[in-house]
Amino acid sequence: MKKFLVLYKASAEAFQQAMKDSTPEQQKAGMEAWMKWSQKAGPSLLDMGGPLGKSARVATNGEVSTVVNDLGGYSVMQAESREALAGSLKEHPHLTMMAGSSIEVVEIMPIPGI
């Protein structure tokens, strides 16, 4: 089995709007949908991950700056292939929680020689 980083994405504005507009009941329902998904994923879900906060960029000259990106969270999963995993995520609850959301699947490559 191969390991993959699963990135939950949407615009910063969409994340902010969703947090601003959602009621406690909607937030609870969203978490329940995620928990149901995690149970369905079973052993392919290696690390549930979590939400991601603000980002900092460190440049080659040592300059550190705050950056805005579209990353909202991550999980670590395993599957036979990137395509198989991506196909299994088509009904992930993240895709229904806010406009313009998406999920990226990135293979975690083995370190050569280790």
Biopython code that builds the backbone (N, CA, C, O; Angstrom):
import numpy as np
from Bio.PDB.StructureBuilder import StructureBuilder

atoms = [
    (1, "MET", "N", (0.842, -1.191, 0.000)),
    (1, "MET", "CA", (0.000, 0.000, 0.000)),
    (1, "MET", "C", (0.880, 1.245, 0.000)),
    (1, "MET", "O", (1.940, 1.280, 0.625)),
    (2, "LYS", "N", (0.423, 2.243, -0.701)),
    (2, "LYS", "CA", (1.121, 3.524, -0.745)),
    (2, "LYS", "C", (0.465, 4.486, 0.240)),
    (2, "LYS", "O", (-0.720, 4.365, 0.549)),
    (3, "LYS", "N", (1.254, 5.443, 0.728)),
    (3, "LYS", "CA", (0.738, 6.468, 1.642)),
    (3, "LYS", "C", (0.487, 7.757, 0.872)),
    (3, "LYS", "O", (1.201, 8.095, -0.072)),
    (4, "PHE", "N", (-0.566, 8.473, 1.310)),
    (4, "PHE", "CA", (-0.940, 9.716, 0.647)),
    (4, "PHE", "C", (-1.290, 10.796, 1.658)),
    (4, "PHE", "O", (-1.869, 10.529, 2.711)),
    (5, "LEU", "N", (-0.925, 12.014, 1.310)),
    (5, "LEU", "CA", (-1.362, 13.190, 2.041)),
    (5, "LEU", "C", (-2.634, 13.668, 1.352)),
    (5, "LEU", "O", (-2.632, 13.928, 0.149)),
    (6, "VAL", "N", (-3.704, 13.781, 2.105)),
    (6, "VAL", "CA", (-4.986, 14.246, 1.574)),
    (6, "VAL", "C", (-5.179, 15.675, 2.069)),
    (6, "VAL", "O", (-5.227, 15.921, 3.274)),
    (7, "LEU", "N", (-5.290, 16.614, 1.134)),
    (7, "LEU", "CA", (-5.397, 18.038, 1.470)),
    (7, "LEU", "C", (-6.809, 18.531, 1.190)),
    (7, "LEU", "O", (-7.320, 18.384, 0.080)),
    (8, "TYR", "N", (-7.431, 19.113, 2.200)),
    (8, "TYR", "CA", (-8.782, 19.656, 2.081)),
    (8, "TYR", "C", (-8.652, 21.143, 1.782)),
    (8, "TYR", "O", (-8.074, 21.897, 2.564)),
    (9, "LYS", "N", (-9.201, 21.560, 0.632)),
    (9, "LYS", "CA", (-8.957, 22.911, 0.144)),
    (9, "LYS", "C", (-10.247, 23.680, -0.126)),
    (9, "LYS", "O", (-11.278, 23.098, -0.464)),
    (10, "ALA", "N", (-10.167, 24.981, 0.029)),
    (10, "ALA", "CA", (-11.201, 25.950, -0.366)),
    (10, "ALA", "C", (-10.549, 27.316, -0.201)),
    (10, "ALA", "O", (-9.504, 27.435, 0.438)),
    (11, "SER", "N", (-11.146, 28.318, -0.759)),
    (11, "SER", "CA", (-10.560, 29.651, -0.621)),
    (11, "SER", "C", (-10.624, 30.102, 0.836)),
    (11, "SER", "O", (-11.486, 29.664, 1.598)),
    (12, "ALA", "N", (-9.703, 30.979, 1.208)),
    (12, "ALA", "CA", (-9.706, 31.529, 2.570)),
    (12, "ALA", "C", (-11.042, 32.192, 2.860)),
    (12, "ALA", "O", (-11.558, 32.100, 3.975)),
    (13, "GLU", "N", (-11.604, 32.859, 1.858)),
    (13, "GLU", "CA", (-12.899, 33.521, 2.028)),
    (13, "GLU", "C", (-14.005, 32.506, 2.300)),
    (13, "GLU", "O", (-14.874, 32.743, 3.139)),
    (14, "ALA", "N", (-13.975, 31.374, 1.592)),
    (14, "ALA", "CA", (-14.997, 30.341, 1.798)),
    (14, "ALA", "C", (-14.904, 29.760, 3.205)),
    (14, "ALA", "O", (-15.928, 29.533, 3.850)),
    (15, "PHE", "N", (-13.678, 29.516, 3.689)),
    (15, "PHE", "CA", (-13.511, 29.012, 5.053)),
    (15, "PHE", "C", (-14.041, 30.023, 6.065)),
    (15, "PHE", "O", (-14.760, 29.654, 6.994)),
    (16, "GLN", "N", (-13.691, 31.291, 5.890)),
    (16, "GLN", "CA", (-14.148, 32.332, 6.816)),
    (16, "GLN", "C", (-15.664, 32.458, 6.795)),
    (16, "GLN", "O", (-16.293, 32.580, 7.846)),
    (17, "GLN", "N", (-16.251, 32.428, 5.609)),
    (17, "GLN", "CA", (-17.700, 32.550, 5.478)),
    (17, "GLN", "C", (-18.400, 31.364, 6.132)),
    (17, "GLN", "O", (-19.411, 31.536, 6.813)),
    (18, "ALA", "N", (-17.869, 30.170, 5.928)),
    (18, "ALA", "CA", (-18.479, 28.978, 6.518)),
    (18, "ALA", "C", (-18.449, 29.049, 8.043)),
    (18, "ALA", "O", (-19.424, 28.685, 8.701)),
    (19, "MET", "N", (-17.344, 29.512, 8.600)),
    (19, "MET", "CA", (-17.249, 29.631, 10.059)),
    (19, "MET", "C", (-18.192, 30.716, 10.580)),
    (19, "MET", "O", (-18.799, 30.563, 11.640)),
    (20, "LYS", "N", (-18.306, 31.785, 9.846)),
    (20, "LYS", "CA", (-19.155, 32.904, 10.264)),
    (20, "LYS", "C", (-20.635, 32.538, 10.199)),
    (20, "LYS", "O", (-21.402, 32.888, 11.096)),
    (21, "ASP", "N", (-21.036, 31.836, 9.142)),
    (21, "ASP", "CA", (-22.449, 31.572, 8.882)),
    (21, "ASP", "C", (-22.989, 30.306, 9.531)),
    (21, "ASP", "O", (-24.205, 30.162, 9.659)),
    (22, "SER", "N", (-22.125, 29.387, 9.943)),
    (22, "SER", "CA", (-22.637, 28.110, 10.442)),
    (22, "SER", "C", (-23.081, 28.225, 11.901)),
    (22, "SER", "O", (-22.425, 28.854, 12.732)),
    (23, "THR", "N", (-24.202, 27.601, 12.170)),
    (23, "THR", "CA", (-24.733, 27.555, 13.533)),
    (23, "THR", "C", (-24.042, 26.418, 14.293)),
    (23, "THR", "O", (-23.420, 25.554, 13.674)),
    (24, "PRO", "N", (-24.143, 26.408, 15.616)),
    (24, "PRO", "CA", (-23.579, 25.280, 16.372)),
    (24, "PRO", "C", (-24.155, 23.935, 15.920)),
    (24, "PRO", "O", (-23.449, 22.926, 15.915)),
    (25, "GLU", "N", (-25.423, 23.922, 15.544)),
    (25, "GLU", "CA", (-26.049, 22.684, 15.075)),
    (25, "GLU", "C", (-25.432, 22.239, 13.753)),
    (25, "GLU", "O", (-25.188, 21.050, 13.551)),
    (26, "GLN", "N", (-25.176, 23.193, 12.848)),
    (26, "GLN", "CA", (-24.556, 22.859, 11.566)),
    (26, "GLN", "C", (-23.118, 22.379, 11.773)),
    (26, "GLN", "O", (-22.664, 21.457, 11.095)),
    (27, "GLN", "N", (-22.413, 23.001, 12.701)),
    (27, "GLN", "CA", (-21.046, 22.569, 12.997)),
    (27, "GLN", "C", (-21.041, 21.145, 13.555)),
    (27, "GLN", "O", (-20.187, 20.334, 13.196)),
    (28, "LYS", "N", (-21.992, 20.851, 14.428)),
    (28, "LYS", "CA", (-22.097, 19.505, 14.992)),
    (28, "LYS", "C", (-22.419, 18.493, 13.897)),
    (28, "LYS", "O", (-21.829, 17.413, 13.852)),
    (29, "ALA", "N", (-23.352, 18.840, 13.017)),
    (29, "ALA", "CA", (-23.711, 17.943, 11.914)),
    (29, "ALA", "C", (-22.510, 17.713, 10.996)),
    (29, "ALA", "O", (-22.303, 16.602, 10.506)),
    (30, "GLY", "N", (-21.728, 18.755, 10.768)),
    (30, "GLY", "CA", (-20.531, 18.618, 9.945)),
    (30, "GLY", "C", (-19.522, 17.667, 10.570)),
    (30, "GLY", "O", (-18.939, 16.834, 9.876)),
    (31, "MET", "N", (-19.314, 17.786, 11.864)),
    (31, "MET", "CA", (-18.384, 16.890, 12.560)),
    (31, "MET", "C", (-18.900, 15.453, 12.553)),
    (31, "MET", "O", (-18.120, 14.509, 12.425)),
    (32, "GLU", "N", (-20.209, 15.291, 12.691)),
    (32, "GLU", "CA", (-20.781, 13.943, 12.640)),
    (32, "GLU", "C", (-20.570, 13.325, 11.264)),
    (32, "GLU", "O", (-20.286, 12.132, 11.157)),
    (33, "ALA", "N", (-20.708, 14.131, 10.205)),
    (33, "ALA", "CA", (-20.471, 13.636, 8.844)),
    (33, "ALA", "C", (-19.013, 13.204, 8.678)),
    (33, "ALA", "O", (-18.736, 12.179, 8.055)),
    (34, "TRP", "N", (-18.087, 13.979, 9.232)),
    (34, "TRP", "CA", (-16.667, 13.612, 9.162)),
    (34, "TRP", "C", (-16.405, 12.317, 9.927)),
    (34, "TRP", "O", (-15.662, 11.461, 9.447)),
    (35, "MET", "N", (-16.999, 12.159, 11.098)),
    (35, "MET", "CA", (-16.783, 10.949, 11.895)),
    (35, "MET", "C", (-17.358, 9.727, 11.174)),
    (35, "MET", "O", (-16.760, 8.651, 11.186)),
    (36, "LYS", "N", (-18.510, 9.902, 10.555)),
    (36, "LYS", "CA", (-19.114, 8.806, 9.791)),
    (36, "LYS", "C", (-18.196, 8.428, 8.633)),
    (36, "LYS", "O", (-17.977, 7.246, 8.366)),
    (37, "TRP", "N", (-17.657, 9.443, 7.945)),
    (37, "TRP", "CA", (-16.733, 9.185, 6.849)),
    (37, "TRP", "C", (-15.500, 8.440, 7.359)),
    (37, "TRP", "O", (-15.048, 7.491, 6.718)),
    (38, "SER", "N", (-14.950, 8.854, 8.502)),
    (38, "SER", "CA", (-13.730, 8.222, 9.017)),
    (38, "SER", "C", (-13.975, 6.752, 9.359)),
    (38, "SER", "O", (-13.096, 5.912, 9.163)),
    (39, "GLN", "N", (-15.157, 6.443, 9.866)),
    (39, "GLN", "CA", (-15.485, 5.047, 10.161)),
    (39, "GLN", "C", (-15.591, 4.241, 8.875)),
    (39, "GLN", "O", (-15.145, 3.095, 8.814)),
    (40, "LYS", "N", (-16.181, 4.844, 7.848)),
    (40, "LYS", "CA", (-16.314, 4.174, 6.552)),
    (40, "LYS", "C", (-14.940, 3.956, 5.911)),
    (40, "LYS", "O", (-14.715, 2.940, 5.253)),
    (41, "ALA", "N", (-14.027, 4.909, 6.104)),
    (41, "ALA", "CA", (-12.681, 4.800, 5.528)),
    (41, "ALA", "C", (-11.905, 3.651, 6.156)),
    (41, "ALA", "O", (-11.050, 3.043, 5.512)),
    (42, "GLY", "N", (-12.207, 3.357, 7.416)),
    (42, "GLY", "CA", (-11.587, 2.222, 8.098)),
    (42, "GLY", "C", (-10.074, 2.294, 8.134)),
    (42, "GLY", "O", (-9.505, 3.355, 8.388)),
    (43, "PRO", "N", (-9.405, 1.147, 7.877)),
    (43, "PRO", "CA", (-7.947, 1.100, 8.010)),
    (43, "PRO", "C", (-7.185, 1.890, 6.943)),
    (43, "PRO", "O", (-5.973, 2.071, 7.061)),
    (44, "SER", "N", (-7.873, 2.358, 5.914)),
    (44, "SER", "CA", (-7.171, 3.186, 4.923)),
    (44, "SER", "C", (-6.853, 4.568, 5.490)),
    (44, "SER", "O", (-5.979, 5.264, 4.973)),
    (45, "LEU", "N", (-7.555, 4.968, 6.549)),
    (45, "LEU", "CA", (-7.296, 6.253, 7.201)),
    (45, "LEU", "C", (-6.232, 6.040, 8.278)),
    (45, "LEU", "O", (-6.520, 5.503, 9.348)),
    (46, "LEU", "N", (-5.003, 6.463, 7.988)),
    (46, "LEU", "CA", (-3.888, 6.271, 8.916)),
    (46, "LEU", "C", (-3.839, 7.347, 9.985)),
    (46, "LEU", "O", (-3.486, 7.078, 11.133)),
    (47, "ASP", "N", (-4.196, 8.569, 9.602)),
    (47, "ASP", "CA", (-4.166, 9.707, 10.525)),
    (47, "ASP", "C", (-5.288, 10.648, 10.110)),
    (47, "ASP", "O", (-5.269, 11.186, 9.003)),
    (48, "MET", "N", (-6.262, 10.850, 10.986)),
    (48, "MET", "CA", (-7.382, 11.741, 10.691)),
    (48, "MET", "C", (-6.886, 13.140, 10.358)),
    (48, "MET", "O", (-7.534, 13.867, 9.605)),
    (49, "GLY", "N", (-5.740, 13.522, 10.914)),
    (49, "GLY", "CA", (-5.211, 14.856, 10.653)),
    (49, "GLY", "C", (-5.980, 15.891, 11.430)),
    (49, "GLY", "O", (-6.347, 15.666, 12.583)),
    (50, "GLY", "N", (-6.227, 17.033, 10.803)),
    (50, "GLY", "CA", (-6.950, 18.092, 11.472)),
    (50, "GLY", "C", (-6.946, 19.366, 10.665)),
    (50, "GLY", "O", (-6.392, 19.415, 9.566)),
    (51, "PRO", "N", (-7.567, 20.402, 11.211)),
    (51, "PRO", "CA", (-7.597, 21.693, 10.528)),
    (51, "PRO", "C", (-6.204, 22.322, 10.518)),
    (51, "PRO", "O", (-5.377, 22.047, 11.388)),
    (52, "LEU", "N", (-5.962, 23.160, 9.528)),
    (52, "LEU", "CA", (-4.692, 23.874, 9.420)),
    (52, "LEU", "C", (-4.906, 25.353, 9.677)),
    (52, "LEU", "O", (-5.916, 25.923, 9.264)),
    (53, "GLY", "N", (-3.966, 25.967, 10.353)),
    (53, "GLY", "CA", (-4.035, 27.393, 10.665)),
    (53, "GLY", "C", (-3.303, 28.236, 9.635)),
    (53, "GLY", "O", (-3.043, 27.797, 8.514)),
    (54, "LYS", "N", (-2.978, 29.451, 10.039)),
    (54, "LYS", "CA", (-2.286, 30.389, 9.159)),
    (54, "LYS", "C", (-0.909, 29.848, 8.794)),
    (54, "LYS", "O", (-0.313, 29.068, 9.537)),
    (55, "SER", "N", (-0.415, 30.279, 7.631)),
    (55, "SER", "CA", (0.871, 29.807, 7.120)),
    (55, "SER", "C", (1.926, 30.896, 7.173)),
    (55, "SER", "O", (1.623, 32.086, 7.089)),
    (56, "ALA", "N", (3.157, 30.467, 7.314)),
    (56, "ALA", "CA", (4.309, 31.363, 7.204)),
    (56, "ALA", "C", (5.214, 30.812, 6.105)),
    (56, "ALA", "O", (5.340, 29.599, 5.937)),
    (57, "ARG", "N", (5.828, 31.707, 5.374)),
    (57, "ARG", "CA", (6.770, 31.309, 4.323)),
    (57, "ARG", "C", (8.155, 31.796, 4.727)),
    (57, "ARG", "O", (8.331, 32.952, 5.109)),
    (58, "VAL", "N", (9.136, 30.901, 4.637)),
    (58, "VAL", "CA", (10.525, 31.252, 4.893)),
    (58, "VAL", "C", (11.240, 31.240, 3.547)),
    (58, "VAL", "O", (11.302, 30.206, 2.882)),
    (59, "ALA", "N", (11.775, 32.381, 3.149)),
    (59, "ALA", "CA", (12.449, 32.517, 1.861)),
    (59, "ALA", "C", (13.929, 32.176, 1.980)),
    (59, "ALA", "O", (14.467, 32.080, 3.083)),
    (60, "THR", "N", (14.578, 31.996, 0.841)),
    (60, "THR", "CA", (16.001, 31.655, 0.838)),
    (60, "THR", "C", (16.857, 32.728, 1.493)),
    (60, "THR", "O", (17.946, 32.434, 1.986)),
    (61, "ASN", "N", (16.380, 33.964, 1.505)),
    (61, "ASN", "CA", (17.133, 35.051, 2.145)),
    (61, "ASN", "C", (16.842, 35.150, 3.647)),
    (61, "ASN", "O", (17.346, 36.047, 4.322)),
    (62, "GLY", "N", (16.028, 34.223, 4.164)),
    (62, "GLY", "CA", (15.707, 34.211, 5.579)),
    (62, "GLY", "C", (14.480, 35.018, 5.949)),
    (62, "GLY", "O", (14.051, 35.002, 7.103)),
    (63, "GLU", "N", (13.910, 35.725, 4.982)),
    (63, "GLU", "CA", (12.717, 36.529, 5.253)),
    (63, "GLU", "C", (11.534, 35.612, 5.555)),
    (63, "GLU", "O", (11.307, 34.618, 4.865)),
    (64, "VAL", "N", (10.794, 35.964, 6.590)),
    (64, "VAL", "CA", (9.604, 35.209, 6.978)),
    (64, "VAL", "C", (8.388, 36.093, 6.755)),
    (64, "VAL", "O", (8.351, 37.241, 7.198)),
    (65, "SER", "N", (7.387, 35.542, 6.059)),
    (65, "SER", "CA", (6.173, 36.314, 5.800)),
    (65, "SER", "C", (4.951, 35.429, 5.994)),
    (65, "SER", "O", (5.025, 34.207, 5.867)),
    (66, "THR", "N", (3.832, 36.063, 6.304)),
    (66, "THR", "CA", (2.559, 35.357, 6.411)),
    (66, "THR", "C", (1.973, 35.237, 5.017)),
    (66, "THR", "O", (1.996, 36.196, 4.245)),
    (67, "VAL", "N", (1.452, 34.073, 4.693)),
    (67, "VAL", "CA", (0.851, 33.855, 3.378)),
    (67, "VAL", "C", (-0.569, 33.338, 3.547)),
    (67, "VAL", "O", (-0.899, 32.696, 4.544)),
    (68, "VAL", "N", (-1.385, 33.624, 2.571)),
    (68, "VAL", "CA", (-2.754, 33.116, 2.532)),
    (68, "VAL", "C", (-2.777, 31.994, 1.501)),
    (68, "VAL", "O", (-2.344, 32.181, 0.364)),
    (69, "ASN", "N", (-3.278, 30.840, 1.895)),
    (69, "ASN", "CA", (-3.409, 29.743, 0.943)),
    (69, "ASN", "C", (-4.793, 29.125, 1.076)),
    (69, "ASN", "O", (-5.614, 29.574, 1.875)),
    (70, "ASP", "N", (-5.033, 28.106, 0.295)),
    (70, "ASP", "CA", (-6.353, 27.474, 0.283)),
    (70, "ASP", "C", (-6.375, 26.141, 1.026)),
    (70, "ASP", "O", (-7.261, 25.319, 0.791)),
    (71, "LEU", "N", (-5.412, 25.917, 1.917)),
    (71, "LEU", "CA", (-5.368, 24.672, 2.678)),
    (71, "LEU", "C", (-6.172, 24.819, 3.963)),
    (71, "LEU", "O", (-5.934, 25.729, 4.757)),
    (72, "GLY", "N", (-7.119, 23.920, 4.159)),
    (72, "GLY", "CA", (-7.944, 23.980, 5.354)),
    (72, "GLY", "C", (-7.705, 22.840, 6.316)),
    (72, "GLY", "O", (-8.009, 22.951, 7.504)),
    (73, "GLY", "N", (-7.160, 21.736, 5.812)),
    (73, "GLY", "CA", (-6.928, 20.589, 6.666)),
    (73, "GLY", "C", (-6.235, 19.487, 5.901)),
    (73, "GLY", "O", (-5.980, 19.602, 4.702)),
    (74, "TYR", "N", (-5.932, 18.410, 6.617)),
    (74, "TYR", "CA", (-5.241, 17.283, 5.994)),
    (74, "TYR", "C", (-5.606, 15.983, 6.691)),
    (74, "TYR", "O", (-6.079, 15.979, 7.828)),
    (75, "SER", "N", (-5.380, 14.887, 5.993)),
    (75, "SER", "CA", (-5.407, 13.540, 6.551)),
    (75, "SER", "C", (-4.269, 12.769, 5.896)),
    (75, "SER", "O", (-3.733, 13.195, 4.873)),
    (76, "VAL", "N", (-3.903, 11.640, 6.481)),
    (76, "VAL", "CA", (-2.954, 10.723, 5.863)),
    (76, "VAL", "C", (-3.693, 9.411, 5.652)),
    (76, "VAL", "O", (-4.283, 8.856, 6.580)),
    (77, "MET", "N", (-3.650, 8.920, 4.399)),
    (77, "MET", "CA", (-4.380, 7.701, 4.059)),
    (77, "MET", "C", (-3.472, 6.755, 3.284)),
    (77, "MET", "O", (-2.400, 7.141, 2.819)),
    (78, "GLN", "N", (-3.919, 5.512, 3.153)),
    (78, "GLN", "CA", (-3.196, 4.544, 2.338)),
    (78, "GLN", "C", (-4.152, 3.921, 1.334)),
    (78, "GLN", "O", (-5.344, 3.764, 1.595)),
    (79, "ALA", "N", (-3.597, 3.569, 0.175)),
    (79, "ALA", "CA", (-4.381, 2.939, -0.884)),
    (79, "ALA", "C", (-3.414, 2.304, -1.877)),
    (79, "ALA", "O", (-2.207, 2.538, -1.823)),
    (80, "GLU", "N", (-3.954, 1.509, -2.769)),
    (80, "GLU", "CA", (-3.134, 0.883, -3.806)),
    (80, "GLU", "C", (-2.618, 1.910, -4.808)),
    (80, "GLU", "O", (-1.520, 1.757, -5.344)),
    (81, "SER", "N", (-3.412, 2.967, -5.068)),
    (81, "SER", "CA", (-3.002, 3.976, -6.047)),
    (81, "SER", "C", (-3.657, 5.313, -5.733)),
    (81, "SER", "O", (-4.651, 5.383, -5.010)),
    (82, "ARG", "N", (-3.078, 6.373, -6.292)),
    (82, "ARG", "CA", (-3.644, 7.716, -6.143)),
    (82, "ARG", "C", (-5.044, 7.760, -6.743)),
    (82, "ARG", "O", (-5.953, 8.364, -6.173)),
    (83, "GLU", "N", (-5.210, 7.123, -7.886)),
    (83, "GLU", "CA", (-6.508, 7.130, -8.557)),
    (83, "GLU", "C", (-7.575, 6.427, -7.724)),
    (83, "GLU", "O", (-8.708, 6.900, -7.631)),
    (84, "ALA", "N", (-7.212, 5.297, -7.121)),
    (84, "ALA", "CA", (-8.174, 4.565, -6.287)),
    (84, "ALA", "C", (-8.586, 5.401, -5.082)),
    (84, "ALA", "O", (-9.765, 5.457, -4.731)),
    (85, "LEU", "N", (-7.616, 6.047, -4.454)),
    (85, "LEU", "CA", (-7.938, 6.866, -3.290)),
    (85, "LEU", "C", (-8.780, 8.067, -3.692)),
    (85, "LEU", "O", (-9.773, 8.380, -3.035)),
    (86, "ALA", "N", (-8.392, 8.738, -4.764)),
    (86, "ALA", "CA", (-9.160, 9.903, -5.225)),
    (86, "ALA", "C", (-10.601, 9.500, -5.521)),
    (86, "ALA", "O", (-11.529, 10.229, -5.173)),
    (87, "GLY", "N", (-10.793, 8.363, -6.153)),
    (87, "GLY", "CA", (-12.145, 7.895, -6.447)),
    (87, "GLY", "C", (-12.961, 7.650, -5.193)),
    (87, "GLY", "O", (-14.170, 7.881, -5.178)),
    (88, "SER", "N", (-12.300, 7.180, -4.137)),
    (88, "SER", "CA", (-13.018, 6.899, -2.887)),
    (88, "SER", "C", (-13.389, 8.173, -2.130)),
    (88, "SER", "O", (-14.187, 8.120, -1.194)),
    (89, "LEU", "N", (-12.825, 9.311, -2.519)),
    (89, "LEU", "CA", (-13.091, 10.571, -1.821)),
    (89, "LEU", "C", (-14.177, 11.413, -2.485)),
    (89, "LEU", "O", (-14.455, 12.523, -2.031)),
    (90, "LYS", "N", (-14.788, 10.913, -3.538)),
    (90, "LYS", "CA", (-15.792, 11.692, -4.276)),
    (90, "LYS", "C", (-16.994, 12.087, -3.429)),
    (90, "LYS", "O", (-17.663, 13.074, -3.736)),
    (91, "GLU", "N", (-17.277, 11.341, -2.377)),
    (91, "GLU", "CA", (-18.423, 11.657, -1.517)),
    (91, "GLU", "C", (-17.978, 12.113, -0.127)),
    (91, "GLU", "O", (-18.731, 11.997, 0.839)),
    (92, "HIS", "N", (-16.770, 12.623, -0.034)),
    (92, "HIS", "CA", (-16.255, 13.113, 1.249)),
    (92, "HIS", "C", (-17.066, 14.331, 1.684)),
    (92, "HIS", "O", (-17.396, 15.165, 0.841)),
    (93, "PRO", "N", (-17.400, 14.463, 2.973)),
    (93, "PRO", "CA", (-18.224, 15.587, 3.435)),
    (93, "PRO", "C", (-17.600, 16.961, 3.198)),
    (93, "PRO", "O", (-18.326, 17.950, 3.102)),
    (94, "HIS", "N", (-16.275, 17.046, 3.101)),
    (94, "HIS", "CA", (-15.648, 18.354, 2.844)),
    (94, "HIS", "C", (-16.192, 18.972, 1.555)),
    (94, "HIS", "O", (-16.326, 20.192, 1.460)),
    (95, "LEU", "N", (-16.500, 18.145, 0.578)),
    (95, "LEU", "CA", (-16.932, 18.644, -0.729)),
    (95, "LEU", "C", (-18.314, 19.274, -0.708)),
    (95, "LEU", "O", (-18.696, 19.953, -1.661)),
    (96, "THR", "N", (-19.071, 19.061, 0.361)),
    (96, "THR", "CA", (-20.425, 19.625, 0.442)),
    (96, "THR", "C", (-20.528, 20.761, 1.453)),
    (96, "THR", "O", (-21.602, 21.341, 1.616)),
    (97, "MET", "N", (-19.442, 21.086, 2.127)),
    (97, "MET", "CA", (-19.512, 22.043, 3.232)),
    (97, "MET", "C", (-19.369, 23.497, 2.824)),
    (97, "MET", "O", (-19.802, 24.387, 3.557)),
    (98, "MET", "N", (-18.769, 23.758, 1.670)),
    (98, "MET", "CA", (-18.615, 25.151, 1.237)),
    (98, "MET", "C", (-18.383, 25.194, -0.262)),
    (98, "MET", "O", (-17.893, 24.237, -0.861)),
    (99, "ALA", "N", (-18.740, 26.312, -0.848)),
    (99, "ALA", "CA", (-18.599, 26.483, -2.292)),
    (99, "ALA", "C", (-17.128, 26.429, -2.687)),
    (99, "ALA", "O", (-16.263, 26.952, -1.985)),
    (100, "GLY", "N", (-16.863, 25.797, -3.807)),
    (100, "GLY", "CA", (-15.515, 25.778, -4.354)),
    (100, "GLY", "C", (-14.530, 24.884, -3.632)),
    (100, "GLY", "O", (-13.325, 24.980, -3.865)),
    (101, "SER", "N", (-15.011, 24.025, -2.767)),
    (101, "SER", "CA", (-14.089, 23.155, -2.033)),
    (101, "SER", "C", (-13.562, 22.049, -2.946)),
    (101, "SER", "O", (-14.200, 21.680, -3.932)),
    (102, "SER", "N", (-12.398, 21.535, -2.599)),
    (102, "SER", "CA", (-11.800, 20.439, -3.356)),
    (102, "SER", "C", (-10.895, 19.637, -2.427)),
    (102, "SER", "O", (-10.595, 20.051, -1.308)),
    (103, "ILE", "N", (-10.477, 18.493, -2.919)),
    (103, "ILE", "CA", (-9.564, 17.629, -2.178)),
    (103, "ILE", "C", (-8.427, 17.253, -3.114)),
    (103, "ILE", "O", (-8.662, 16.860, -4.257)),
    (104, "GLU", "N", (-7.198, 17.372, -2.635)),
    (104, "GLU", "CA", (-6.036, 16.937, -3.404)),
    (104, "GLU", "C", (-5.419, 15.725, -2.727)),
    (104, "GLU", "O", (-5.366, 15.640, -1.500)),
    (105, "VAL", "N", (-4.955, 14.793, -3.541)),
    (105, "VAL", "CA", (-4.318, 13.573, -3.062)),
    (105, "VAL", "C", (-2.876, 13.580, -3.565)),
    (105, "VAL", "O", (-2.635, 13.611, -4.772)),
    (106, "VAL", "N", (-1.919, 13.551, -2.635)),
    (106, "VAL", "CA", (-0.498, 13.628, -2.978)),
    (106, "VAL", "C", (0.211, 12.409, -2.399)),
    (106, "VAL", "O", (0.145, 12.165, -1.194)),
    (107, "GLU", "N", (0.888, 11.648, -3.251)),
    (107, "GLU", "CA", (1.610, 10.482, -2.751)),
    (107, "GLU", "C", (2.803, 10.913, -1.901)),
    (107, "GLU", "O", (3.543, 11.827, -2.266)),
    (108, "ILE", "N", (2.976, 10.245, -0.771)),
    (108, "ILE", "CA", (4.143, 10.451, 0.083)),
    (108, "ILE", "C", (5.192, 9.443, -0.385)),
    (108, "ILE", "O", (5.053, 8.239, -0.169)),
    (109, "MET", "N", (6.216, 9.942, -1.012)),
    (109, "MET", "CA", (7.230, 9.081, -1.613)),
    (109, "MET", "C", (8.201, 8.571, -0.548)),
    (109, "MET", "O", (8.496, 9.271, 0.420)),
    (110, "PRO", "N", (8.694, 7.347, -0.735)),
    (110, "PRO", "CA", (9.691, 6.836, 0.206)),
    (110, "PRO", "C", (10.997, 7.622, 0.067)),
    (110, "PRO", "O", (11.332, 8.099, -1.017)),
    (111, "ILE", "N", (11.717, 7.749, 1.161)),
    (111, "ILE", "CA", (13.011, 8.425, 1.128)),
    (111, "ILE", "C", (14.036, 7.443, 0.566)),
    (111, "ILE", "O", (14.198, 6.348, 1.104)),
    (112, "PRO", "N", (14.727, 7.819, -0.508)),
    (112, "PRO", "CA", (15.702, 6.901, -1.113)),
    (112, "PRO", "C", (16.780, 6.481, -0.113)),
    (112, "PRO", "O", (17.306, 7.304, 0.636)),
    (113, "GLY", "N", (17.090, 5.215, -0.117)),
    (113, "GLY", "CA", (18.162, 4.709, 0.725)),
    (113, "GLY", "C", (17.778, 4.417, 2.158)),
    (113, "GLY", "O", (18.615, 3.986, 2.950)),
    (114, "ILE", "N", (16.526, 4.646, 2.499)),
    (114, "ILE", "CA", (16.094, 4.375, 3.882)),
    (114, "ILE", "C", (15.074, 3.255, 3.884)),
    (114, "ILE", "O", (14.582, 2.869, 4.944)),
]
sb = StructureBuilder()
sb.init_structure("model")
sb.init_model(0)
sb.init_chain("A")
sb.init_seg("    ")
for serial, (resi, resn, name, xyz) in enumerate(atoms, 1):
    if name == "N":
        sb.init_residue(resn, " ", resi, " ")
    sb.init_atom(name, np.array(xyz, "f"), 0.0, 1.0, " ", f" {name:<3s}", serial, name[0])
structure = sb.get_structure()
